[in-house]
Amino acid sequence: MTPVELVSLIGDVITDLDTRLSDPNFNMSDPNWQALYALRKHLDDLQRALVQATIESSDATYQKLTEQISDANDDLQKVIDDISKVDTVIQDVSKIASFVDQILKAKP
């Protein structure tokens, strides 16, 4: 996955989270809503940092982390629309954010 594809994938996840957060059946006072909102903001910050970073996409660590991000995104897509699986959504988004954090820390 190229850095541009990674930034685009994160943008798609943010859009999915925005859709979930705007669901009228998902109350803003729900602690899970608050957790997803915080993760959404964190991903937005990470996406901005990725755009500004110089990343070596041929690096083995980068390639492994982007594979893990892709896998976590695949898992997320399976549950994002099911309001009863908010805990799983939070876990998947947390994984994605963690892997992106690792990419940013490993950059030259």
N, C-alpha and C positions, 0 to 999 in steps of 0.2 A: 504494500500500500504506500503510495507516495504521500508526502506531507500535505499536498493539496487534497488528496482523497481523504486523508485523516481529518483535516479541518472540515471538509464537507460532511463526513460521517457524524462528527460532533454536532454540526449544525442541524443535521436530521434528528439527532437525539434530543437536542434542545427544542426543536419544533414538536416532537412527540410529547415532551414534558409540558410544553405550553398547552397543548391540546388536553392533556390529562389534568393539568392544574385548573383549566377553565371549565371543566365538567361541572355542571350545576349540582350534581349528586355528590361531589367531593368538596366538603366544607372546608373553608380556610381555617377554621378553628381546630380541625383535625391535626394532631401531631404529625401524622404521615404527610399531610399537605405541606406543613412547615418544613419537614425534612426534604421532601422533593423540591420545594422552592429553593432551599439552601443549596442542594446539589445542582439545580439548574443554574443558579448564579455562579457556583464554582466552575461548572463546565464552560460557561460563557467566558469567565476570566481565563481559563485554560486555553480556550480556543483563541482568544486574543493573543495570549503569550505564544502559542504555536505559530500564528501568522507572523509574529515579529522575530521568531527564532530561526537560526540557521541549523538545519537538521540534516545529518548525513543518513539518507534513507537506505544506503547499501550496508549499513552497520548491522551486524547479526542481532544485537540487542534490540535495536529499533524494529527489525523485522519480526522478532519473536513477540515483542510487546504489541505491535499492530495486529498480529494474528490473534492475540488474546483479546484485544479490543474488539476485533471483528466477531470473535466467538461470543463475547459478552453482549455485543449488540444483537447478534442473532437470537440469543436467549431473551433479551429485552423485548424484541419485536414480537415474540410469542406471547408475552404477558401484558404488554403495555395497555391494551384496551380492556383488560379485566380488572375492574375496580377492587375485586376481592383479593387480588394478588399484589397489592401495593407494597408489601414487604419484599417480595421478589423483585419488583421494579426498583426499589431503593437499593437492594443488594447489587443488581446488575449495573445501575448507574454509578454506584460507588466503585465497582470494579473498573469501569471505564475511566472514571476520574483518577483512580489510583494508577492505572497503567499510563495515562497521559502525564501524570505527575512524574513518573519514572522516566519517561521519554525526555521531558524537559530537564530533569536533573542530569541526564546522561549526555546532553548536547555538548559539543566542544566549546 
